[in-house]
């Protein structure tokens, strides 16, 4: 697994309690080896995931964000994942506008019995993030530097983090 | 806040690939953590006692346990902290077993990940509030979906336990697959003699209401208070008056459609009663073939009916009932063997399924219990049984073992010898799977006393030769190819999930697995519960099962229902949404979004509209929290601040140190 040979990257996962968290548990119980980069935040339902959480993770320097819920029509709360699907699809299209590479964010559906699928999803997403490399950082030394950069950006000069 | 952290070794399950003492030491550096230790088994009695002792000694007001998945032991540890006098919601779990030690190989990386997961849990706990559950009353009524042997057992046990039972059956009669069987293994006793009295009990029990020819249209509500809509399909016979005399069945001139109850071995009249012991014993018209309903003339049944109960104008009827708990017992269907080219894909009439053979053997079947070849009606002498048709075969996406085919094939070889003493049975098998009381002895009897020839190997092809079918296959024990001239070939078809099970699962919010069988809450410890509280599983809808296992599960589901409804009131989960009236602008978006109708509009003392959550109805999904443009409605225990705190624990804000 090449992902494990190199430095870990920061991948945040938001998983619904009933399907995908259970699927990740099933993968664990079945000892399906996965890259260890992912850190899972448990939420009751994918409909509980505010796009804000994802944007905040990416703004704070996460290299990737993975969201997973119940398969459409299978939501434990009847329709939560339909709301999630709309919100997350909108977010995905909106991310490039904010200057964040949309490939750093993915959403998928994994049921509680799909341990193998979870292993596949995590491995593939981790591989993708490692191919993209660490997220570009934006680390002005002081507030004054930040202001200079903001002025430059306002004048149409290229932003330092996105070339 | 004073937080205690406990890192569980879980024997070597976690400690094998995570350096637990080091994680405990790291945890001590986290904010508000005043105590941190590692423990061998946190969930054991000494482990729990140590947590209680630490809460008392160190004056803790919150606990983090890093161990297995919260889906397993969160309730256990909540009770532990409650026994120590804390509120049970002042507790968080970090999953360092399923999500760390069991999936990662590197001890260093695992240890680092475990420490971070603990940090997330600590940050969430720092923002937890004590929550107090509300109580609500339950409806003392049970819905049993499916009238096979598992559903019958569950319904009778619930009814005997004093609960009112509504049974819904899709077909015209209850009894399910068992009613079609001639005999049962390993006792070879008559199936309908065993099942018949139980079916009659369903019809006569004062606590049971049976809706046959009915399906579940919609399911609403939650544990203790489900609202069910049942669609009672039009039978074109007024069942209140029908006496089940069968005159109409005799006179019906239309016999075009195959008889489903008899596995399509013969045709059924358009108005029919499936079999003599049917419950309810009422006639029903098949609208597809009835001459009156398709062409508008005939009406012979209406003329001969002595009680005038035929009603060609009848429409589907919707019935609403409230129930407190649901037992799903929708059973299984048989694999469609036509996918296999080697068995002729249906070209040879003398290749039949085991269930068709069962109907042939049955005295109430179409041939009155005489085994006859479908092609020419002759009595077969050589009968070949082929096992694992649609079981243990990845090529048709059925890798699982159906479990009961080995046994019923052995039974059928015995019955074949009983019916035709000069016959010879051959069985092509992969392995004999006969675990169960008296099961293996039974298979040996079939071989030794009844002379069934067992050939270990698969069948490559079946082809006709004269009036016989030649079955060519391998004998892997002898290492040769064999050819058996057969008069009749019986395919031991496996079980698959019932048609419509997945759609029903969507209504009930019970997830199916990849083959369409419903998933239980825990494969070992919660075999009849589902992840939806108040919905229980019985029988083969959860996985292939034989009759004893189905009956046991029916009783198990009933005991769960009785346990649930024996409480006067249930406690609701207090992790529900709550509105901050100061922030709420009364836009009503949450009211529209809530899938459970748990939010209502109220007015504050100035007459402004505000949202209000009905605690006992809210299921705690948090969809409203994301919908609210004001952040005014927050799901307790999963507030925006708590989740953002977890995000920040993982990804510390970078822009400015004072960003937060």
Boltz contact constraints between the chains, C-beta under 6 A:
constraints:
  - contact:
      token1: [A, 12]
      token2: [B, 650]
      max_distance: 6.0
  - contact:
      token1: [A, 18]
      token2: [B, 531]
      max_distance: 6.0
  - contact:
      token1: [A, 25]
      token2: [B, 69]
      max_distance: 6.0
  - contact:
      token1: [A, 25]
      token2: [B, 98]
      max_distance: 6.0
  - contact:
      token1: [A, 28]
      token2: [B, 98]
      max_distance: 6.0
  - contact:
      token1: [A, 28]
      token2: [B, 102]
      max_distance: 6.0
  - contact:
      token1: [A, 28]
      token2: [B, 103]
      max_distance: 6.0
  - contact:
      token1: [A, 31]
      token2: [B, 102]
      max_distance: 6.0
  - contact:
      token1: [A, 33]
      token2: [B, 103]
      max_distance: 6.0
  - contact:
      token1: [A, 34]
      token2: [B, 103]
      max_distance: 6.0
  - contact:
      token1: [A, 36]
      token2: [B, 104]
      max_distance: 6.0
  - contact:
      token1: [A, 36]
      token2: [B, 109]
      max_distance: 6.0
  - contact:
      token1: [A, 36]
      token2: [B, 113]
      max_distance: 6.0
  - contact:
      token1: [A, 39]
      token2: [B, 116]
      max_distance: 6.0
  - contact:
      token1: [A, 39]
      token2: [B, 650]
      max_distance: 6.0
  - contact:
      token1: [A, 40]
      token2: [B, 99]
      max_distance: 6.0
  - contact:
      token1: [A, 41]
      token2: [B, 646]
      max_distance: 6.0
  - contact:
      token1: [A, 44]
      token2: [B, 620]
      max_distance: 6.0
  - contact:
      token1: [A, 44]
      token2: [B, 621]
      max_distance: 6.0
  - contact:
      token1: [A, 44]
      token2: [B, 622]
      max_distance: 6.0
  - contact:
      token1: [A, 44]
      token2: [B, 638]
      max_distance: 6.0
  - contact:
      token1: [A, 45]
      token2: [B, 621]
      max_distance: 6.0
  - contact:
      token1: [A, 47]
      token2: [B, 621]
      max_distance: 6.0
  - contact:
      token1: [A, 47]
      token2: [B, 623]
      max_distance: 6.0
  - contact:
      token1: [A, 48]
      token2: [B, 622]
      max_distance: 6.0
  - contact:
      token1: [A, 50]
      token2: [B, 626]
      max_distance: 6.0
  - contact:
      token1: [A, 53]
      token2: [B, 643]
      max_distance: 6.0
  - contact:
      token1: [A, 53]
      token2: [B, 647]
      max_distance: 6.0
  - contact:
      token1: [A, 56]
      token2: [B, 647]
      max_distance: 6.0
  - contact:
      token1: [A, 57]
      token2: [B, 647]
      max_distance: 6.0
  - contact:
      token1: [A, 57]
      token2: [B, 651]
      max_distance: 6.0
  - contact:
      token1: [A, 60]
      token2: [B, 651]
      max_distance: 6.0
  - contact:
      token1: [A, 60]
      token2: [B, 653]
      max_distance: 6.0
  - contact:
      token1: [A, 60]
      token2: [B, 654]
      max_distance: 6.0
  - contact:
      token1: [A, 61]
      token2: [B, 651]
      max_distance: 6.0
  - contact:
      token1: [A, 61]
      token2: [B, 654]
      max_distance: 6.0
  - contact:
      token1: [A, 62]
      token2: [B, 651]
      max_distance: 6.0
  - contact:
      token1: [A, 73]
      token2: [B, 506]
      max_distance: 6.0
  - contact:
      token1: [A, 74]
      token2: [B, 511]
      max_distance: 6.0
  - contact:
      token1: [A, 76]
      token2: [B, 509]
      max_distance: 6.0
  - contact:
      token1: [A, 77]
      token2: [B, 595]
      max_distance: 6.0
  - contact:
      token1: [A, 77]
      token2: [B, 619]
      max_distance: 6.0
  - contact:
      token1: [A, 77]
      token2: [B, 621]
      max_distance: 6.0
  - contact:
      token1: [A, 78]
      token2: [B, 595]
      max_distance: 6.0
  - contact:
      token1: [A, 79]
      token2: [B, 595]
      max_distance: 6.0
  - contact:
      token1: [A, 80]
      token2: [B, 621]
      max_distance: 6.0
  - contact:
      token1: [A, 80]
      token2: [B, 623]
      max_distance: 6.0
  - contact:
      token1: [A, 83]
      token2: [B, 623]
      max_distance: 6.0
  - contact:
      token1: [A, 111]
      token2: [B, 511]
      max_distance: 6.0
  - contact:
      token1: [A, 113]
      token2: [B, 513]
      max_distance: 6.0
  - contact:
      token1: [A, 113]
      token2: [B, 519]
      max_distance: 6.0
